Amino acid sequence: MTDSGSRSYSLREIARRFGGEIAGDPDFEVRRVATLENAGPDSIAFLANARYLPQLKATRAGAVIVGKGDRAATGAPRIVCANPYVYFARVSALFNPAPGARPGVHPTAVVDGAARVAGNAEIGPCAVIERGAEIGAGCVIGAGCSIGEDVVIGAGTRLYANVSVYRGCVVGQRVILHAGVVIGSDGFGLAMEEGRWIKVPQIGRVMIGDDVEIGANTTVDRGALDDTVIEDGVKLDNQIQVGHNVRIGAHTAIAACTGIAGSAKIGRNCRIGGASGIAGHITIADGVEISTYTLITKSIDRPGTYTGAYAFEPHRQWLRNAAQLRHLDELARRVRALEKKPKQPKRSTP
């Protein structure tokens, strides 16, 4: 449950901002957003899934947001809309606006004299801004952040504590980088010579578009020669590895613990489930959805949903099935051999 402080909004004011049809008292005022289960009389909640209809009937919420098909499911004051979850997201942002920058440079921060920092940007404690870096208007650079040489950070971007952006990388406008994100570290570029690894210099950059959000402790490697590119509106969850020269298309969302190997190209408006693996040097088309724990080892050229994970089952049954899988190749050979044998004529019965 969240609280906007003393500010409240009537359903009329909310609908004026975001649309939707009001059923019930349009002057009913709410002060916070909450779940159906935990809402109070001054809260607004939402119903986006029929499985929660019992909670809707039992909720103490003063008002709710519902879809058109659930208009009559409650007698509480309500806003009826096409997509309750999206509508709720907008209402939640209304009640919980992100804090703005507090202009100034903390006394413990180190800002190189050749860096350019907008006058209304906030530079937090122990942050380091190196030579030639450019920090745009209204940016927030959190405590302990490290901004390398010639980095460009676009207007309205927020870096939480201990984010590192290596030299030469470009971060767009209104980007959110959560704590521990690393942008522009060296990709895993190595060449073998006589049993020893030789490092391949990584001389590309990372280019991040506008309105991107990257979760805590995610790493995005710089390109080996060309740039690693994350296009506008991409959303990356926590603890994702993005290899060198990867390109992620606009408005793609990727869940936690996914690994993307070097030079993979992921299309626009894709959705990739958590703990998935994307092999290097492959291309994934626009509009692809990849299920959780799926390993993609070759290119996908058509939109759709792709799944490669086995459903769980009781352990003993899993062991039996795993044992059979080990003999799958042998079984396939036997089937092919049987198919090649000439068919025996049927014996006629006397």
Disulfide bonds with the S-S distance in Angstrom:
none
